[in-house]
Amino acid sequence: MKSLFLILALLIVGSAHAANYYFSTSIGDDSRTAIQAQNPSTPWKTLKKLNAFFTNIQPGDSVLFKRGDVWRESLTIIGSLAKKDKQIILSAYGIGNKPVISGADKFNNWTKEGMYYYMPSLNRPKYVFTDNIPLVSTITKAALSPGSFYWDGINSRIYIRLKNDANPSSYNIEASLRNYGIQSSSNHLIFDGLQVEKINDKGIHLINGRYNIIKNCTVKYVCSYGIYLQLGNNTVTGNLVDNVSGHAIEAYNNHNEINGNTIINTGKFFKSATPSMLYPAGITLSISDSSNVHDNIIGPTYGNGSGSMTHGIYIADNSTNINVYGNTVFDNTSGDGIKFATNGNIYGNICYNNSGAGIGVHDNTHHPLNVNIYRNICYNNLLGAINQYGKIADVNLKIYNNTFYKNGSQRGEIFIGNNVNSAIIKNNIIYANENSNVLTAYGIQDNLQLANNIYFNNHSYDSRVIMSGGRRFTLSQWKALSFNDNSIIADPLFVDEKTGKFQLQILSPAVDAGTYMGFSFNGTAPDIGAFELQFLTLPLKFLHFEGKNAGKNVFLMWETANEVNVSYFEVLRSSDGHYFEEIGRKTANNKSTLSTYSFSDDNTLYRKNYYRIKAVEKDGKTTYSKIIIVSFFEAANFQLSPNPVTDKITVALSASQLPQNATLYIRNISGIVIKKIPVSLFTEKMQVDVSKISSGTYFASLIYEGTTINKKFVKQ
């Protein structure tokens, strides 16, 4: 038996694995050792302990916070050992709500002063909460009304007045006192599934770190910046950012990826909390090159009370080569849906109900401005679908295959200022309000290219195009000037514009009426507008999907039919069957008949590997295959020797790797378990002492993953 324990111990030492460090405010104790903290039953307690220990955490390790617990302190990461291929993960364990890092402390002992109550506080809070509902800030004590608070900086006091002048002792009162929730200057970290809230300045602040990932986190009630990236090559994905008074997400530097986030209520509370901040926004990029902002949902957004405009997405003029696509931006009460002041592409976005323009283009003071705007849908925006303005004259616009519907500006669905070199406007549906113009353009009559657009504003007479000097042209007059514009005036016949369905009906005059702009199309020519009509296109079918273990690799094969509009297939893999990541792509054959594809996963996970295929169509729609499971261990077998045995029996395993829950049982002929021995992950041979069991016939059973293999032996 001692020999067996020695063998198992050596196997464990020889197969080093990543460590998990657990933290809990409810059951934690910082006096425990680092070994004890690797057990969820004996976690550490405070972020102070983690801050001091973080440089000892090895590449590939994880730090896990107990769900349902709250830390009223800040996480500060000054350095780490994380590497590109071995990131350090900060995430959650257990069940319940996300673990919370709070910038607020509780205040319980209030002193009554007239209609108000106060407590001493050395720091100024930007937020005060009553049962998690924020109070309104006032600038004087005399201005306190029910549901508000005031900071008395002279006497270092927080004054509050609750609704119905209630006594605060019956409520949970919190005041934000810390300037950040998480602050890190390290690389290769993953923040996953955490909640940061009630912060005076920055929620999650990456100071000097690159190649970090912030995903599935919640950031709420932050005064200045919800998530703030100061360097590049970082990813912010799948987060909820709620009630930030300044910038919900801001990224500096190059190659940042901001996608799949939901940003709501920016600027809703404490509009005067950051009056000096210019252009707060849902998402801001500044001094950035080659970054992407895509597939985010942003709205509603409010002003910050300083008179500055608050944009859904703001790309500053000190950036370049930025792509903004697939976003939905709506209900902005104080600015544009997207404000863009750099070189790049704006495509596939939906902007509606914004008080500014759907898309605002401002000239760039740092370099010539070249912007491509295509496949966007803008409707019911107060200052038009596109509003271009500024002072520098080196601006070139391409506006094509968009759908603009009843945006509010009288000066035009599209407004182009007098500082533009050229504007190419083709294949757009421009549907104006009855009293609005279709287009206003100043100063570029000779360099304005209009072609293959559909204009409409419910008038029976010719729609108007306004050029420089206030001179108005009908479409007929414009064509008579020998400008090559084969646009038409017609109702585009949307499926249902009242509910935001701007796809085309079969009899729409936009079908096959466009000019080629680089997109694939059905029919004889491209359609006009943001959508290409699909004629009798059957949905993609996955006919077969299987995976086979090929040694240390997994070989995948799938068959499809009806993939007429499919662009490519993403191969997705998961370790738990829930969170999938892309590990490869295959270009689609794009044909309606049978297509067969294969893919080899050469970097498989231990134990089970979950796979599925994601088909991505040309218009961005997706279809998924079923999920299959492939195990990364061979079907096990074993041999016993000697047999018969008198002392020790050797168990020789034929599989190169077993799952972690494999167990060897020794049973007598009646089925009673005599011995139960866990089998290590990479065990090849082990000895079992049977010298003390009685003579007779016995069975050795290896059980793993629902599989049982039995061998009989005789004890003499």
Order of alpha helices (4+ residues) and beta strands (2+ residues): alpha-beta-alpha-beta-beta-beta-beta-beta-beta-beta-beta-beta-beta-beta-beta-beta-beta-beta-beta-beta-beta-beta-beta-beta-beta-beta-beta-beta-beta-beta-beta-beta-beta-beta-beta-beta-beta-beta-beta-beta-beta-beta-beta-beta-beta-beta-beta-beta-beta-beta-beta-beta-alpha-beta-beta-beta-beta-beta-beta-beta-beta-beta-beta-beta-beta-beta-beta-beta-beta-beta-beta
